[in-house]
Amino acid sequence: MPKIKTRKTLLKRIKLTKNGKMMKKLIGMAHLKVKTTVDRKASKKKLRQQIDIGHKKMFRKLLAKHSRRI
């Protein structure tokens, strides 16, 4: 059975805190930013906690080496 490789792109998109929380940015800031208001842009820049259990399990598999901290 082959070894599961760490997904480096996921490491760039998710920040793991000291207590094991997963923080991520909101999506939708790549283009078409003229339409959105300044308040909406500012709120999307902030990091949010990933609370979906299903996503956390999937992230643990993809972050094989770094999953000890999750």
C-alpha positions in Angstrom: 0.0 0.0 0.0 1.5 3.4 -1.0 2.3 6.0 1.6 -0.1 8.9 1.8 1.5 12.1 0.8 0.9 15.4 2.6 -1.0 18.0 0.6 1.1 21.1 0.6 -1.6 23.3 -0.9 -3.9 22.5 2.0 -1.1 23.5 4.4 -1.0 26.9 2.7 -4.7 27.4 3.0 -5.3 26.2 6.6 -3.6 27.5 9.7 -3.3 25.1 12.7 -3.5 26.8 16.1 -1.6 25.7 19.2 -4.8 24.2 20.7 -5.6 22.2 17.5 -8.2 24.4 15.9 -8.2 24.8 12.1 -8.5 28.4 10.8 -9.2 29.2 7.2 -10.1 32.2 5.1 -13.5 32.6 3.4 -13.7 31.9 -0.3 -14.7 34.3 -3.1 -12.0 36.9 -3.0 -10.2 36.0 -6.3 -12.0 38.3 -8.8 -15.2 40.4 -9.2 -14.3 42.5 -6.1 -15.8 45.7 -7.6 -19.3 44.6 -6.8 -18.7 43.8 -3.1 -18.7 46.4 -0.4 -15.7 47.4 1.7 -17.3 45.8 4.8 -17.8 42.5 3.0 -14.2 42.5 1.8 -12.9 43.2 5.2 -15.0 40.4 6.8 -13.8 37.9 4.2 -10.1 38.6 4.9 -10.4 37.4 8.5 -9.7 33.8 9.5 -12.6 31.7 10.6 -12.6 28.5 12.5 -13.4 25.3 10.6 -16.1 23.6 12.6 -17.5 21.0 10.2 -16.5 17.5 11.6 -16.6 15.9 8.2 -14.1 18.4 6.8 -11.8 18.0 9.8 -11.7 14.2 9.2 -10.9 14.7 5.5 -8.2 17.3 6.3 -6.6 14.9 8.8 -6.1 12.3 6.0 -4.7 14.9 3.6 -2.4 16.3 6.2 -0.9 12.9 7.1 2.4 14.1 8.7 0.9 17.2 10.3 -2.3 15.6 11.7 -0.9 15.1 15.2 -1.7 18.8 15.9 -5.3 18.6 14.6 
